[in-house]
Amino acid sequence: MQASGLILHVRVTPNAGRDAIMGVESRDDGTSVLRVRVAAVPDKGKANAALMALLARALDVPKSSLSLVSGETGRIKALAVKGDADLLAARARALA
């Protein structure tokens, strides 16, 4: 969590049948990520754009509040979400 928002770690499955948030996954290294499926293909940023749109709707924030911190071409990504940290953390917990 940051003072002006939070960092959200996600595991994205592109080319899925539908856009959906699948819940929290515990990784082998002890970290937890939010599992997300998007129907978009991983080509020219389409899957990343679909991920941002889905999470913006789910967190009830504008798409401009989200930015990709790391993982542009990988399945594991870190996203910065600008806004009230406590409110965003509560909304993120509700997604799990």
Sine and cosine of phi, psi and omega as CSV:
sin_phi,cos_phi,sin_psi,cos_psi,sin_omega,cos_omega
0.00,0.00,0.60,-0.80,0.04,-1.00
-0.88,-0.48,0.26,-0.97,0.00,-1.00
-0.90,0.44,-0.55,0.84,-0.05,-1.00
-0.96,-0.29,0.37,0.93,-0.01,-1.00
0.44,-0.90,-0.49,-0.87,0.01,-1.00
-0.50,-0.86,0.29,-0.96,0.10,-0.99
-0.97,-0.25,0.81,-0.58,-0.03,-1.00
-0.93,-0.37,0.83,-0.56,0.02,-1.00
-0.99,-0.15,0.81,-0.59,-0.06,-1.00
-0.77,-0.64,0.43,-0.90,0.14,-0.99
-0.89,-0.46,0.89,-0.45,-0.12,-0.99
-0.97,-0.22,0.70,-0.71,0.15,-0.99
-0.92,-0.39,0.97,-0.25,0.01,-1.00
-0.99,0.16,0.17,-0.99,0.08,-1.00
0.89,0.45,0.48,0.88,0.01,-1.00
-0.99,0.12,0.16,-0.99,-0.01,-1.00
-0.94,0.34,-0.43,0.90,-0.03,-1.00
-0.39,-0.92,0.26,-0.96,0.10,-1.00
-0.99,0.10,0.80,-0.61,-0.01,-1.00
-0.33,-0.94,0.52,-0.85,0.13,-0.99
-0.99,-0.15,0.86,-0.50,-0.16,-0.99
-1.00,-0.10,-0.15,0.99,0.00,-1.00
0.91,-0.42,-0.22,-0.98,-0.06,-1.00
-0.99,-0.13,0.65,-0.76,0.04,-1.00
-0.87,-0.50,0.75,-0.66,0.11,-0.99
-1.00,0.01,0.81,-0.59,-0.05,-1.00
-1.00,0.03,0.27,-0.96,0.00,-1.00
-0.88,0.47,-0.48,0.88,-0.02,-1.00
-1.00,0.09,0.10,1.00,0.05,-1.00
1.00,-0.07,-0.12,0.99,0.02,-1.00
-1.00,0.09,0.30,-0.95,0.06,-1.00
-0.87,-0.49,0.62,-0.78,0.03,-1.00
-0.73,-0.68,0.42,-0.91,0.09,-1.00
-1.00,0.05,0.85,-0.53,0.01,-1.00
-0.99,0.10,0.80,-0.60,-0.03,-1.00
-0.73,-0.68,0.67,-0.74,0.07,-1.00
-0.91,-0.41,0.69,-0.73,0.08,-1.00
-0.77,-0.64,0.58,-0.82,-0.02,-1.00
-0.97,0.23,-0.35,0.94,-0.04,-1.00
-0.92,0.40,0.49,-0.87,0.03,-1.00
-0.99,0.14,0.48,-0.88,0.01,-1.00
-0.99,0.14,0.91,0.41,-0.05,-1.00
-0.73,-0.68,0.84,-0.54,0.07,-1.00
0.82,0.57,0.61,0.79,0.08,-1.00
0.98,0.18,0.13,0.99,-0.03,-1.00
-0.90,0.43,-0.68,0.73,0.01,-1.00
-0.92,0.40,-0.63,0.77,0.05,-1.00
-0.89,0.45,-0.67,0.74,0.02,-1.00
-0.90,0.44,-0.66,0.75,0.02,-1.00
-0.91,0.41,-0.64,0.77,0.05,-1.00
-0.87,0.49,-0.74,0.67,-0.02,-1.00
-0.88,0.47,-0.68,0.74,0.00,-1.00
-0.90,0.43,-0.69,0.72,0.00,-1.00
-0.89,0.46,-0.73,0.69,-0.01,-1.00
-0.93,0.36,-0.56,0.83,0.05,-1.00
-0.89,0.46,-0.69,0.73,0.04,-1.00
-0.90,0.43,-0.70,0.71,-0.06,-1.00
-0.92,0.40,-0.58,0.81,-0.02,-1.00
-1.00,-0.03,-0.07,1.00,0.00,-1.00
0.85,0.53,0.77,0.64,0.06,-1.00
-0.76,-0.65,0.38,-0.92,0.09,-1.00
-0.93,0.37,0.48,-0.88,0.01,-1.00
-0.85,0.53,-0.50,0.87,-0.01,-1.00
-0.92,0.38,-0.25,0.97,0.03,-1.00
-0.98,0.19,-0.24,0.97,-0.03,-1.00
-0.98,-0.22,0.64,-0.77,0.11,-0.99
-0.58,-0.81,0.55,-0.84,-0.02,-1.00
-0.99,0.15,0.85,-0.53,0.00,-1.00
-1.00,-0.03,-0.69,0.72,0.01,-1.00
-0.43,-0.90,0.35,-0.94,0.08,-1.00
1.00,-0.01,0.50,0.87,-0.07,-1.00
-0.80,0.60,-0.65,0.76,-0.04,-1.00
-0.94,-0.33,0.03,1.00,-0.01,-1.00
-0.98,-0.21,0.12,-0.99,0.03,-1.00
-0.98,0.19,-0.54,0.84,0.02,-1.00
-1.00,-0.01,0.83,-0.56,-0.07,-1.00
-0.76,-0.65,0.44,-0.90,0.14,-0.99
-0.88,-0.47,0.79,-0.61,-0.01,-1.00
-0.87,-0.49,0.71,-0.71,0.11,-0.99
-1.00,-0.03,0.74,-0.67,0.03,-1.00
-0.87,-0.49,0.89,-0.46,-0.02,-1.00
-1.00,0.10,0.61,-0.79,0.04,-1.00
0.57,-0.82,-0.19,-0.98,0.02,-1.00
-0.93,0.37,0.89,-0.45,-0.12,-0.99
-0.87,0.49,-0.67,0.74,-0.03,-1.00
-0.92,0.39,-0.69,0.72,0.00,-1.00
-0.91,0.42,-0.70,0.71,0.01,-1.00
-0.90,0.43,-0.62,0.78,0.03,-1.00
-0.90,0.44,-0.64,0.76,0.03,-1.00
-0.91,0.42,-0.67,0.74,0.02,-1.00
-0.91,0.40,-0.62,0.78,0.02,-1.00
-0.92,0.40,-0.64,0.77,0.05,-1.00
-0.89,0.45,-0.58,0.81,0.01,-1.00
-0.91,0.41,-0.43,0.90,0.02,-1.00
-0.95,0.32,-0.43,0.90,-0.03,-1.00
-0.96,0.29,0.00,0.00,0.00,0.00
